[in-house]
Amino acid sequence: MKSTCFAIFVLITAVATSEAQQGTSPLHFTILHTNDEHSHLIAHPAGDYKPDSENPAVGGFARLAGAIGIIRGQKEEAGEPVLLFSGGDIIGGPAFGWLALRDQAPELLLMQALGYDGITVGNHEYDYNTDVLARYLAAAGYPEAHEHTPLLATNTVIPDNHPASRADLQQIHIKTLENGLRVGYFGLIGYDAIRVTAFTDPFGFEDPIETARLAVAELQAEGVDVIVAITHAGEGEDAEMAREVPGIHVIVGGHTHVPLHEPVMEGNTVIVQAGSELRYLGMLELSYDRDEDRVYIRNGENGTPFLKKLDHTVPEDPEIAEMVASYERMLNDMVAGLTNGRVTDVRQTVAASDFTLPRGPQKTETALGNFITDAMRIIGEEATGHKVDMAVQANGVIRADLVPGQTPWSEGEITFYDLIVTTGLGAGLDGNPGYPMVSVYLTEDEVRRAMEISVLLSELLSNTYYLQYSGTRLVYDPDRAILMRVPFVGTPLPTSRAILSAERYTGEGVQQGDSFEPLNKGGNRLFHIITDYYIAGFLPMVGDMLPNLALVLRDENGNPANLDERIIMNNGDELKVWQAVLTYAMDLDTGSGALPEIPEYYRVSDQRLIIRTTLPLWVWPLVGLVVLTGVLVWFIRRRRRRKKAQGPGSELPSPRHSERNGTKRSAVQ
């Protein structure tokens, strides 16, 4: 039944394609595409998923395989070839990505089983460092696996002596389709993705646009018909590439998680992206005209949507479902060890809530940010045995909304899987998943500088750098972070004056009530700060470029600290952010039910980060200039009036001049 329902949207396509393929030109073909799969092997929210029942869970590789199988079958009957691409970020976030730390490669092996024709490497493939990536690629069978699923990293430079070099990541790939069409493709990571990539040493990255020019030239020299760029850059950078690099017919994108329900056209270049987390399968039906060297979109004439939602109407592929189940069993064993048996199944319910905790809007305080930082502060205090003044976490590592179950069988329930999606990024020095929490001290003035850094970087760069807080309250004007940009160059001039006021919470437990004291500029008091290893390593780097925002991570005595030595340990193991959040959630009061309940307090944000609009800083120099100009004009006019009143012969010699000429003047004329 599900197969029949899903096949409706491609049935008309198959008939139309069959008729069109009777001629020799143009040549028809279809591109299926995904991006930013982020280790979502199963449908999510996990608590809502129920096989063979209508449910709101989306995604999962079994559904993806089912959709691909139906489309390929329809297209095969019509004699139309199909290509399948991914725009990268295949790992990172959900707990299945942790298996990479155990030398497993479930994502790539599943994608090989699905018959992907090309995958580009995204920024989250580096979440666990390049050595782990090398082992991941080896576990997936590279370099031999390139024969059926090429992995492309055209602008990535890997040293010859690095283990990842053995995977021989591809620069370009050419495939001749069944209808004779020669398609050449390459894969790039974009400017923003490079900038936010965590642990890439000793890899390097070449300019994406310059690399694209070279790749296009090489493919054209090979005589391909159609050129496809598979990018992890975002639709904005994709459009720029299309403008700057002639010859690209299609750009299959990723990185920004945008579901493009209609392609972006830049000249004759077609740009597509399919959202993220396998919510959608992208489908682009094309025809290629050799005389014009151009592709034309056929979705409209065939009535085919550009994005197919992977919901309960899509039948699951049983073989892929079994592969996923085997990885789920493997992950369950891993999680049981990491939680000391407290959680033995990733679908286990760990808490309850009758509301969603969102991670947005961007560049604002969020309910989920408050929940996570409260967990870090309170659990961090228990682990260190010392009062924690503040906890800090960046929006960039808060990966998803915390969504309780919505169905009759899951209403209000939060599973381990859905909780960990929010905070499961990274790994520690111990090789276990999750960024470890660190305990450091900053002076009062440095705390304010860290706040300035958060506002500045979020305004200059993106929401990724915006900090959420527990244990503080601050008022700021984001428009004051930058005084101006240098004309013609565009270089921003930071002010370090965006923070209007800052206070420290002096109460106990969850931040409530009015127990606050001010944080003063120039203050030398030491405050105990909890954050994660990644953020703690990043924030001081800003001081290298902006000395007035320099930070020194310190120990409890105020001495400069080695970050590795400030990792919080719990029973001999690194304490991860996700573990603190899990413990905090599972230790909440049970309320009226049997499950720990997230308090009503977290339904909305708590006015910890208050935006207040003030006069722009550039107004005051302008006012000063106007006043100075006014004074100068008044002085000049006054002087002129005096000269005019004295007349042309009224400028008498001074007394000294008169005496030097031997003339004495009386005091009264």
GUVEX-309822 format. One record per residue: x, y, z of N, C-alpha, C, O in turn; residue in one letter. Coordinates in steps of 0.1 Angstrom, whole numbers, plus 5000, padded with zeros to 4 digits. Layout:
% GUVEX-309822
XYZXYZXYZXYZA/...
***
This chain:
% GUVEX-309822
500849885000500050005000500950125000500650224992M/501950125009502850245009503550264996503650374991K/503950154990504650164977503750224967504250314959S/502550184967501550244957501350394959501350474950T/501250434972501050574975502250654971502150764964C/503450604974504550684971504850694956505350794951F/504450584949504750584934503950674926504350704915A/502850724932501950814924502750934919502550974908I/503550994928504251114924505251104913505751204907F/505750974910506650954899506050884887506650864877V/504750834888504150764878504050844865504350794854L/503550964866503351054855504751084849504851084836I/505751094857507051124853507551014844508151034833T/507350884848507750774840507150774826507850744816A/505850794825505250804812505750904803506050884791V/505851034809506351144801507851114797508151154785A/508651054805510051034802510050934791510950944781T/509250824791509250724781509050784767509650744758S/508050874766507750934754508851024749509151014737E/509451094758510451194754511751114749512551174741A/512050994755513250934752513250864738514250804734Q/512150874731512050814718513050874708513550814699Q/513351004710514251074702515651064707515951004717G/516551124700518051114704518451244711519451234718T/517751354710518051474717516851544721515851554713S/516751604732517751614743517851484751516951394749P/518851464759519051354767518451374781518751474787L/517651284786517051294799517751224810518351114807H/517851274821518451214833517851274846517351384845F/518051204857517551254870518651254880519451154881T/518651354888519651364899518751354912517951444915I/519051254920518551244934519651304943520851274941L/519251364954520251424962519851444977518651464980H/520751434986520651455000521851545005522751554997T/521751585017522851665023522651675038521551665042N/523751695045523751715059522851605066521951625074D/523251475063522551365068522751355084521851305091E/523951395088524251405102523951285110523351285121H/524351165105524251045113522851005117522650925127S/521751055111520451025114520050895107519350895097H/520550785113520250655107518850615108518250545100L/518150665119516750625121515850745120516350855120I/514550715118513550825118513550895131513750835142A/513251025131513251105143512151215142511751245132H/511651255154512051215168511851065170510851005165P/512751005177512850865178511550815186511050705183A/511150895196509950845203508650835196507750765199G/508550915185507350915177507350805166506250775161D/508450745163508550645152507850515157508050465168Y/507050465148506350335150506150275136505450325128K/506850155134506650095120505250065117504450025126P/504950075105503550035100502450115106501350075106D/502750235111501750325116501950465112503150505110S/500950545110501050685107501750755119501250745130E/502750825116503550895127504251015121504551015109N/504551115130505251235125506751225123507351325119P/507351105127508851095126509251105111508451055102A/510351165108510851175094512251125093512951105103V/512551085081513951055078514250905081513350825082G/515550875082516050745084516450685071515850705060G/517550605071518050545059517150435053517250415041F/516350365061515550265055514450335046514150285036A/513850445051512950515042513650575030513050575019R/514750635032515550685021515750585010515550604998L/516150465015516350355005515050314998515050284986A/513950315005512650284999512350384988511850344978G/512450504991512150614981513050604969512550604958A/514350584971515250574960514950454951514950464939I/514650344958514250214950513050234941513050194930G/512050304946510850324938511150414926510750384915I/511850524929512150614918513050554907512850564895I/514050474912514950404902514150304894514350294882R/513250234900512450144893511550214882511550164871G/510950324885510150394876511050444864510650434853Q/512150504868513050554858513650454849513850474837K/513950334855514450224847513450184836513850154825E/512250174840511150144830511150244818510850204807E/511450364822511450474811512750484804512850564795A/513750404808515050414801515750534805516650584797G/515550594817516150714821517150694832516750634842E/518450724830519450704841519250794853518750904852P/519650754865519550824877520950834884521650734885V/521250954889522450984897522051014911520951074913L/522850974921522551004935523751064941524851004942L/523551184947524651264953524351304967523151314971F/525451334974525251394988526151514989527351514985S/525651624995526451744997527251745010527651855014G/527451635017528351625028527751655041526551685043G/528551645052528151645066527351515068526251525073D/527951405065527251285067527251235081526351155086I/528151285089528251255104528051375112527951485107I/527951355125527951475135526651495140525651525133G/526551495154525251525161524651415168524951385180G/523851335161523151225168524151115172525351115168P/523751025182524650935188525250835178526350775180A/524550805167525150715157526550755152527350675149F/526750895152528050945148529150905157530350905153G/528750865169529850825179530550695175531650665179W/529850615166530450485162531750505155532550415154L/531950625149533150655142534350645152535450615148A/534150675164535150665175535450525178536450495186L/534650425174534950285176535350215162535150095161R/535850305153536350255140535250185132535450095125D/534050245133532950205124532550315115532850435118Q/531950275104531550385094530150355089529950325077A/529150355097527850315093527250405082526650355073P/527550535083526950625073527450595059526650585050E/528750585057529250565044528950425039528650405027L/528950325048528550185043527150185039526850115029L/526250255046524850255042524750325028523950285020L/525450435027525350515014525950435002525450454991M/526950355005527450264995526350164991526150134979Q/525650115001524650014998523450074990522850004983A/523250204992522150274985522650314971521850364963L/523950304968524450334955524650474952524350524941G/525150554962525550694959526650704948527550624949Y/526450794939527450814929528450914932529450924925D/528250994942529251094946528851154959527751194962G/529851174968529651234981530851334984531951304981I/530451454988531551544991531751545006530851505014T/532951595010533351595025532951725031533451825026V/532151725041531751845048532551875060533451805064G/532251985067532952025079532851935090533751915098N/531651865092531451785104532151645102532251575112H/532651615091533451495089534751505097535451405100E/535151635101536351655109536051665124537051705132Y/534851645129534551665143535451595152535651635163D/535951475148536751395158538251405155538951325161Y/538651485146540051515141540351425129539651335126N/541451455123541751395110542251245111542151175102T/542751215123543251075125541950985126541950875120D/540951025133539750955134539050945120538550835116V/539151055112538551055099539350955090538650885082L/540650945092541350845084540950705087540750615078A/540750675100540250535103538850515098538450405094R/538050615099536650605094536650575079535850485074Y/537450645071537550615057538050475054537550405045L/538950425062539450295060538350195063538250085057A/537650215074536550125078535450115067534750015066A/535350225059534350225048534950165035534250165025A/536150125036536650055024537450135014537650095003G/537750255017538450345008539950315009540550295020Y/540650314997540350374984539450284975538950334965P/539450154978538750064968537250104966536750084955E/536650154976535250194975534950304965533750324962A/535950374961535750484951535150424938534450494931H/535350294936534850234923533350244922532850264911E/532650234933531150244932530650374939529550414936H/531350424949530850554956532050644958532650644968T/532350724948533450824949533250924960532150974962P/534250944968534251044979535151164974536351144971L/534551274973535251394966535651504976534851544984L/536851544975537351654983538351734974539551734977A/537851804964538651864954539551974959540651994954T/539052054969539952164974540552134987540952224994N/540552004991541251965004542651915001542851834992T/543551965009544951925007545351835019545351885030V/545651705016546051615027547551585025547951535015I/548351605036549751565035549951425031549251335035P/550951395023551251255018551551165030551251045029D/552051215041552451125052551251105062551451045072N/550151165059548951145068548251015065548050985053H/547750945075547050815071545850835062545450745055P/545150955063544050975054544350985039543550965031A/545651005036546051015022545850875015545750865003S/545850765023545750635018544350615012544050525004R/543350695017541950685011541850744997540850714990A/542850824993542950884980541550954976540950914966D/541151044984539951124981540051184967541151234963L/538951174960538951214946538851364943538251434951Q/539551404932539451544928538251564918537451654920Q/538151474908537051474899536651334896537351234899I/535451314891534951184887534151194874533351294873H/534251104865533451104853532650974852533250864854I/531350984849530550874847529750884834529150984832K/529850774826529050764814527750694817527750584821T/526650764815525350704818524850614807525450614796L/523750544810523250444800522850504787522850434777E/522450624787522050694774523150764767522950834757N/524350734772525550794765525950924771527050974767G/525250984779525551114785526751104794526751014803L/527751184792528951184801528851294811528851414808R/528751264824528651354835529951354843530451254847V/530451474845531651494853531351574865530551674865G/531951534876531551604889532851624898533751544897Y/532751714907533751744917533151784930531951824930F/533851784941533251814954534151914961535351904962G/533452014967534152124974533552154988532352124990L/534352194997533952255009534152405008535152455004I/533052485012533052625010533752705021534252655030G/533752845019534452935027533952925042534752915051Y/532652935044532052935057532252805064532652795076D/532152695056532352565062533752545066534052485077A/534652595059536152585063536352655076537052615084I/535752775077535952865088535452795101536052815112R/534352725100533752665113534152515115533652455124V/535052465106535552335108536452325120537252405122T/536252215128536852215142538352165141539252245145A/538652045137539951985140540451935126540351815123F/541052025118541551985105543051975104543451925093T/543752015114545251995113545651845110545051765116D/546551825101547351915093546851935079547551965070P/545551915077544951935063544952085060544952165069F/544852115047544752245043543552255032543152155028G/543152375029542052395020542352505010542852615014F/542152474997542452574987541152654984540052604987E/541252764978540152854975539152784967539452724956D/537852774972536852694965536552744950536452664941P/536452874948536152924935537352894925537052854914I/538552924929539652894921539752744918540052704906E/539552664928539552514926538452474916538652394907T/537252534917536152504908536552534893536252464884A/537252654891537652684878538552574872538452534860R/539552534880540452434875539752294873540052234863L/538752264881538052134880537152144867537152044859A/536552254865535652264853536552254840536152194831V/537652324840538552324829539052174826539152134815A/539352104837539851964835538751874830538951794821E/537551894835536451814830536051844815535751754807L/536151974812535852014798536851954789536551914778Q/538151954793539151894785538951744783539451684773A/538251684793537951534792536751514783536451394780E/536051624778534951604769533651564775532851504769G/533451594788532151564794531051654789531351754783V/529851604790528651684786528151774797528051894795D/527951714808527351784820528351794831528951694834V/528451914837529351924849528451954861527652054861I/528751884872528051894884529051924895530051854897V/528752034903529552064915528752014927527652054929A/529351924935528751884947529451964958530651934961I/528752054965529352144974528852134988527652094990T/529652174997529252195011529552335014530552365021H/528652425010528952565011527752655014527952755020A/526552615010525352695012524952764999525852794990G/523652794998523152844985523752984981523853014969E/524153064991524753194988526053174981526253234971G/526953094987528253074981528052994968528853014958E/527052904967526852834954526552934943526952914932D/525653034946525253124936526553214932526653244920A/527353244941528553314938529453234929530053284919E/529553104932530453014923529853014909530553014899M/528553004908527852994895528153124887528353114875A/528153234894528453364887529953364883530253414872R/530853314891532253334889532853224880533953244874E/532253114879532852994872531852954861530952874864V/532052994849531252944838531452794836532552744838P/530352734831530552594827529852494837529852374833G/529452534848528852444858527352434855526652544855I/526852314852525452304849524552294861523452354862H/524952214871524152194883525052194895526252154895V/524552264906525252254919524352194929523252234932I/524852074934524152004945524752044958525952014960V/524052124966524652184978524252124991523552024992G/524852195001524652155015525152265024525352375020G/525252235037525852315048524852405055524852415067H/523952475048523052565054521752505058520852575064T/521552375055520352305060519052365054517952355060H/519152425042517952495036517252395027517852345017V/515952365029515252285019514752375008513752455009P/515352364996514952444985513852374977514052284970L/512652424980511452364973511352404958510652344951H/512152504955512352544941513852564939514452624948E/514452514928515852544926516152694925515352774921P/517352734929517852864926518552864913519352784910V/518152964904518752974891519753084891519353204894M/520953064888522053164886522553154872523353074869E/521953244863522253224849521553094844520353074847G/522353004838521752874834522152764844521852644841N/522752794855523152694865522052674875521452764880T/521752544877520652504886521252464900522252384900V/520752534910521252514924520152444932519052504933I/520552334939519552264947520152234961521352224962V/519252214970519652164984518452104990517352144988Q/518651994998517551915003517351925018516951825025A/517652045024517452055039518451985047519652015045G/518051895056519051825064518351705071517151695071S/519251625076518751515085517851415078516951355085E/517951405065517051315057515651345059514751245058L/515251465061513851495061513251495047512051465045R/514151515037513651515023514751445014515851435018Y/514151395003515051344992514751444981513651464977L/515851504976515751594965515651524952516351414950G/514851574942514751504929514751614919513851704919M/515651604910515851704899515851634886516751564882L/514751654878514551584865515051684854514651794854E/516051634846516751724837516751674823516651554821L/516851764813517251724800518451804795518551924799S/519351744788520551814783520451834768520251734761Y/520651954764520651984750522152014746522752104750D/522651924737524051934734524352054725525352114726R/523352084717523552204708523752334716524552424713D/522952344727523052464735523952444747524352544754E/524452324749525252294761524552344774525152424782D/523352304775522552354787521552244792521152164784R/521352244805520352154810519052234813519052354816V/517952164811516552214813515852134824516052014824Y/515152204833514452134843513152084838512352154831I/512751954841511551894836510551864847509451814845R/510851904860509951874871508551934868507551864871N/508552054864507252124862506352054852505252024854G/506952014840506151954830505751814834504651754829E/506451744843506151614848505351614861504851514865N/505151734867504351744879505151684891504451634900G/506451684891507251624901507751724911508351824907T/507551704924508051804934509651784934510151684932P/510251894938511751894939512151834952513351784952F/511351824962511651764974510551664978509351704978L/510951544981509951444986510251425001511351385005K/509251455009509351435023509451285027508651205022K/510451245035510551105039509851085052510351075062L/508551065050507651045062507050905062507650815055D/506050885069505550745071504950685059504750565058H/504650775048504050725036505150655027504750585018T/506350665031507450605023507750465028508050455040V/507650365020507950225025509450215028510350275022P/509750135039511150115042511749995034511049895031E/513050005031513749895025514149795036514849835045D/513749675035513949575046515449545048515949535060P/516249535037517649505039518349625046519249605055E/518049745042518749865048518249875062519049915071I/516949845065516449845079517149755088517449785099A/517549635083518349545091519749595093520249575104E/520349655083521649715085521649815096522449815105M/520649905096520450005106520249945119520849985129V/519449835120519249775133520449715139520649715151A/521349665131522649605136523449715142524149695152S/523449835135524249945141523550005154524250045163Y/522249995154521550035166521949945178522149995189E/522049815176522449725187523849755191524149755203R/524749785182526149825185526149955193526949965203M/525350055189525350175197524750155211525150225220L/523750075212523150045225524149995235524250035247N/525049905230526149855239527049965243527549975254D/527350055233528350165236527750255246528450305256M/526450295245525750385254525650325268525850405278V/525350205269525250135282526650155290526650175302A/527750135282529050155289529250295293529850325304G/528950395284529150535287528350595298528650695304L/527150525301526250575311526250485324525350495332T/527150395324527250295335525950225337525450195348N/525350185326524150105326522850185329521750125329G/522950315330521750395333520850405321519550405322R/521450405309520650395296521250275288522450265286V/520350195284520750075277520150065263520449975255T/519350165259518750165246518550315242518050395250D/519050345230518950485226517550535225517350655225V/516550445224515150485223514550495237513350515239R/515350465247514850465261514350605265515050705262Q/513150615271512650745276513450785289513550705298T/513950915289514750955300514151075307514551105319V/513151145302512451255308511151285301510851215291A/510451375306509151415300508951565300509551635308A/508151615291507851755290506551765281506351695272S/505751865285504651895277504852015267503852075262D/506052055266506452165256507752135250508652065256F/507952195239509252195231510152295237509752405240T/511452265238512452365242513252395229514052315224L/512952515223513552545211515052605212515352655223P/515852585202517152635202517252775195518352835194R/516152825191516052955184515053045191514553005201G/514953165186515553225174517053245175517553235186P/517653275164519053305164519453435171518653525171Q/520653435176521253555183520353605194520253725196K/519653515201518953555213519053445224519453335221T/518753475236518553375246517553275242516453315237E/517753145245516753045242516452965254517252945263T/515252905254514852815265515852695266516252645276A/516152635254517052525254518452565259519152485266L/518952675254520252725259520252745274521252705280G/519152785280519052795295519152665301519852645311N/518452565296518352435301519752365301520252305311F/520452375290521752315288522752385297523552315304I/522852515298523852585306523552565321524452565329T/522252565325521952535339522452395342523052375353D/522252295333522752165336524352165338524852095346A/524952235329526452245330526852315343527852265349M/526152415347526552485359526352395372527152385381R/525152345372524752265384525452135385525952105396I/525552055375526251935375527751955376528551885382I/528252065369529652095371530052135385531152105389G/529152205392529452235406529452105415530352095423E/528652015412528651885419529951815417530551755426E/530451815404531651735400532851805405533851725409A/532951935406534152005410534252025425535252035431T/533052025431533052055446533252205449533352235460G/533152285439533352435441532152505434531652465424H/531752615440530652695435531052735421532152785418K/530152725411530352765398529552895396528352895398V/530252995392529553125390528753135377527653185377D/529353085366528653085353529052965345530052905346M/528052935336528352825326527952895313527052975311A/528752855303528652915289528652805279529352715279V/527752815269527752725257527352805245526552905246Q/527952765234527652845221526552775213526352655214A/525852865206524752815198525152715187524352625184N/526352725183526852635172526952495176526952405167G/527052465189527152325194525852275200525752175206V/524852365199523452315203522752285190522352375183I/522552155187522252115174520852105170520552085158R/519952095179518552075176517552115187518052135198A/516352145184515352165194515152035202515351925197D/514752055214514451935223512851915222512151995227L/512451815214511051795211510551665218511051555215V/509551685227508951565233508051495223507651545212P/507651365226506751295217505451355215504951425224G/504851335203503651405199502551305196501351345193Q/502751175197501851075194501151015206501651035217T/500050935204499350875216500350785224500150775236P/501250715217502150625224503450695229504150625237W/503650815226504850885230504651025236505651095239S/503451065238503151195242503951245254503851185265E/504651355252505451415263506751345266507451395275G/507051235260508251155264509451205256509351245244E/510651205262511851245256512751125257513151085267I/513251085245514150965245515551015246515951125244T/516450915250517850945250518350995237519151095236F/517950935226518350975212518051115210518851195205Y/516751155213516351295210516951395219517151515215D/517351355231518051455240519451475236519951585236L/520151365232521551375228521751445215522851495213I/520751445206520951515194521251665197521951725189V/520851715208521051855211522451885215522952005212T/523251795220524551825226525551715224526551715231T/525451635214526251515212527551535204528151445201G/527851665200528951685191530351655198530451665210L/531351635189532751635194533151505201532451415202G/534451515206535051405214536051465223536451575221A/536451385233537451435243538851375240539051305230G/539751415249541051355247541151205250542051135246L/540051165257539951015260539450935249539350815250D/539050995238538550925226537050885228536550815219G/536450935238534950905240534151025234534651135234N/532950995230532151105224531751215233531551205245P/531651335227531151455234532351545238533351495243G/532151675237533151765242533151765257532051765263Y/534251745263534351755278534151895284534451995277P/533551895296533452025302534752065309535551975313M/535052185309536252235316535952345326534952415325V/536752345336536652435348537752535347538952495350S/537452665345538452765344538052885352536852895356V/538952975354538653105361539053225352540053225346Y/538153325353538453445346538253565356537453555365L/538953675353538653795361537353855358536753825347T/536853945366535654015364535654085350534654075343E/536754145347536854225335536954125323536354155313D/537554005325537653915314536253845311535953815300E/535453835321534053785319533353885310532653835301V/533454005312532854105304533354105290532654125280R/534654085289535354065275534753945268534453955256R/534553835275533953715268532553755263532153705252A/531853825271530553865266530653955254529853945244M/531554045254531754135242532154045230531654075219E/532953945232533353865221532153795215532053785203I/531253745223530153675218529253765210528853725199S/529053885214528153975206528954015193528254015183V/530154045194530954085182530953975172530654005160L/531353855176531453745166530153705160530053675148L/529053705168527753675162527253775153526553745143S/527653905155527354005145528254005133527754025121E/529453975134530453975123530253845115530353855103L/530053735122530153605115528753545114528053545104L/528353485125527053415125526553375139527253395149S/525353325139524753275151525553165158525453145170N/526453095151527252995157528053035169528252965178T/528453165169529353215180528553285191529153335201Y/527253285190526453345201526453255213526153145212Y/526753315225526853235237525553245245524853345246L/525153125251524153115261524753105274525853055276Q/524053155285524653165298523753105309522553105308Y/524353065319523653035332524553105343525753095343S/523853175352524553235363524853385360525553445368G/524253445350524453585347523253645340522453575335T/523253775340522253855333522953975327523654045334R/522653995315523354105308522454185299521454125293L/522654305297521954395288522954445278524054485281V/522554435265523554475255522754525243521554505241Y/523554605235523054655222523954605211525054645209D/523454505203524354445193524854545182525854525176P/524054655180524454755170525654835175526354905167D/526054825188527254895193528454815192529554855195R/528354685187529554595187530554645177531754635179A/530054715166530954765155530754905154529554955152I/531754985154531655135152531255165138530355235135L/532055105129531855135114532655035107533454965113M/532555035094533454965085534355065077533855165072R/535555025076536455115069536055135054535855035048V/535855255049535355275036536255205026537455205027P/535655145015536355085004537054955008537154864999F/537354935020538054805024537054715031537054595029V/536054775039535054695046535454635059534754565065G/536754665063537154615076536354675088536254795089T/535854585096535054635108535954695119537054645121P/535454795126536154855137535354815150534354885153L/535854715157535054675169535254785180536154865180P/534254785189534154895199534454845213534954915222T/534154715216534154655229533254735239533454735251S/532154785233531254865241529754825239528854905240R/529554695235528154645232527454615245526254625246A/528254575256527654535268527254655276528154735280I/526054675279525554795287525654775302525954865309L/525354655306525454615320525554465321524954395312S/526154415331526254265333526254245348526754315357A/525554135352525454095366525653945368525453865358E/526053905380526253765383525153725393524853795402R/524653605390523653545399524353495411525253415411Y/523853535423524453495436523653395443524053355454T/522553355437521653255444522153115442523253095436G/521353015446521752875445520752805435519652855433E/521252705429520452625420520052695407520852785402G/518852665402518352725390518252885391517952935402V/518652955381518753095381517353155382516653165371Q/516953195394515553255396515653365406516653365414Q/514753455406514653565416515553675412515953695401G/515853765422516653885420517953885427518453995431D/518553775429519853765436521053785426521553695421S/521353915424522353945414523254055420522854135428F/524554055415525454165418526154205405526254125396E/526554335404527054385391528454325388529254295398P/528754305376530154275371530654405365530154455355L/531754455371532354585367533454575358534254485358N/533554675349534754685340535954705349535954775359K/537054635345538354655352538454575364539454575371G/537354505368537354425381538354305380538554245370G/539054275391540054175392539554045400540353955401N/538354045405537853935412537853805402537553825391R/538153695408538153575400536753505400536153495411L/536253455389535053385389535253245382535953235372F/534453155387534553015383533652995371532453015372H/534152955360533452935347533452795343534552735343I/532352745338532252615332531852635317530852705314I/532652575308532252565294532752435288533152355296T/532652425275533252295270534652325264535052435262D/535352215261536752225257536952305244537852375243Y/535952285235536052355222535952505224536752585219Y/534952555232534752695234535852755242536352865238I/536352685252537452735260538652755252539452845255A/538852665242540052685234539952795223540952845219G/538752825220538452915209538453065214539153145208F/537853095225537653225230538953305231539053425227L/539953245238541253325239541853365226542653455226P/541553295215542253315202541853455197542553515189M/540653505201540253635197541253745201541453845194V/541753725213542753825218543953835210544653945210G/544353735202545453745193545253855182546253915177D/543953875178543653975168543254105174543454215169M/542554095186542054215193542554215207541854165216L/543654275210544254275223543354325234543454285246P/542454415231541554475241540554375245539754395255N/540454255238539554155242540254025246539653915246L/541454035250542353925254541753855267541353925276A/541853725267541453645279542553555282543253505274L/542753525295543653435300542953325309542353365319V/542953205304542253095312543153075324544353045323L/542553075336543353065348542852945357541752895355R/543752915367543252815377542652895389542553015388D/542352825400541652895411542552995418542053075426E/543852985416544753085422545053205413545853295417N/544453205401544653315392545853295383546153385375G/546453185383547653155375547153105361546153035360N/547853135350547553085337547452935337548352865343P/546452875331546152735332546352665319546152715308A/546752535320546852445308545452385306544852325315N/544852415294543452375292543252225294542252185300L/544152145290544051995291543851955306543251855309D/544552035315544552005329543252055336543052025348E/542452135328541252185334539952105330538852145334R/540151995324539051905320538451855333539151805342I/537151855335536451805347536451655346535951595336I/536851585356536851445357535751395366535451465376M/535151285363534051225371534351075372534151005363N/534751035384535150895386536150845376536150735371N/537150935374538250895365538050915351538950895343G/536850955347536450975332536151125330535751195339D/536451175318536051305314534551325315533751235311E/534051435321532651465322532251545309532751655307L/531451485301530951545288529751635291529051615300K/529651725281528451815282527151735281526251755289V/527151635272525951555270525651475283524451455286W/526651425290526451355302525851445313525051405321Q/526351575314525751665324524351695321523451695330A/523951705308522551735304521751615307520651625312V/522251495304521451375307521251355322520151325326L/522251375330522151365344521151465350520351425358T/521251585345520351695350518951655347518051675355Y/518651605334517351575330516751455338515651455343A/517551355340517151235346516951245362516251165368M/517651355367517551375382516451475385516251515397D/515751525375514651625378513551555386513351435386L/512751635393511551575400510651515391510451555379D/509951405396509051335387507751395386506951365377T/507351495395506151565393504951465395504951385404G/503951475386502751395388502851255381502051165384S/503951235373504051115366505251035371505851075381G/505650925364506750845368508050885363509050835367A/507950975353509251025346509651155352508851235356L/510951185352511451325355510851425346510851405333P/510351535351509651635343510451765342510951815352E/510551815329511251935327510352045333509152055329I/510852135342509952225349509352335339509952365328P/508252385343507552495335508452615333508352685323E/509452625342510352735341511052745327511352855323Y/511252635321511952635308511052645296511452635285Y/509752675298508852685287509252805279509152805266R/509652915285510053035278511453075283511953025293V/512053175276513353225281513153305293512053345297S/514353335300514253395314514853535315515153585325D/514953605303515453745304516853745309517253835317Q/517653645306519053655309519853745300520853805304R/519453745287520153825277519153925272518253885264L/519354045275518354155272518954245262519954305264I/518254255251518654345240518054485242516754495243I/518854585242518254725244518854815233520154815231R/518054885226518554965215518855105221518155165228T/520155145218520555285222521055355210521055315199T/521455485213522055565202523255495197524155455205L/523455485184524755425178525955505183525855625185P/527055435185528255505190528755605181529355705185L/528455585168529055685158528255825159528755925154W/527155825166526355945168527156045176527156165174V/527855995187528556085196529656155190529856275192W/530556095182531556165175530956265165531556375163P/529856225159529156315150528656445157528756555152L/528056415169527556535177528756625181528656745180V/529856555185531056635189531556725177531956835179G/531556655165531956735153531056845150531556955147L/529756825151528856935149528957045159528957165155V/529157015172529357115182530657195179530657315180V/531757115176533057185173532957275161533457385161L/532257225151532057305139531257435142531557545137T/530157415150529357535154530157635162530057755160G/531057595171531857685179532857755170533057875171V/533457685161534457745151533757845143534257955141L/532557815138531857915129531458035138531658145133V/531058015150530658135159531858215161531758345161W/533058155164534258235166534758315154535058435156F/534658255142535058325130534158445128534558555124I/532758415129531858525127532058635137531958755133R/532258605149532558705160533758795157533658915158R/534758725152536058795149535758895137536259005137R/535058845127534758925116533859045120534059155115R/532959025129532059145133532959245140532659365138R/533859205148534759295155535559385145535659505146R/536159315136536959385125536059485118536559595115K/534859445115533959535107533559655116533459765111K/533359635129532959745138534159845140533859965141A/535359795140536559885142536859975129537460075131Q/536359935118536660015106537959985100538759915106G/538260045088539460015081540660085087541760025086P/540560195095541760255101541860235115542560305122G/541160145121541060135135542060045141542160035153S/542859985133543859895139545059975143546059995135E/545060015156546160095161547260015165547159895168L/548460075165549659995170549559965184548960035192P/550159845188550059815202550959905210551859975205S/550759905224551659995232553059965230553860055229P/553459835229554859805228555459865215556559915214R/554659845204555059895191555260045192556160105186H/554360115199554360265200555660305208556260405204S/555960235218557160265226558360245218559360325219E/558360135210559560115202559760225192560960255188R/558660285188558760405178558960535185558960645179N/559160535198559360655206558160735209558260855212G/556960675207555660745209555060695221554860575223T/554660785231553960755243552560785242552160895237K/551760685246550260705246549760715260550160655269R/548760805261548160825274547260715277546760645268S/546860695290545960585293544560625288543760535285A/544260745287542960785282543160875270543860965270V/542460835259542560915246541661035247541561105237Q/
***
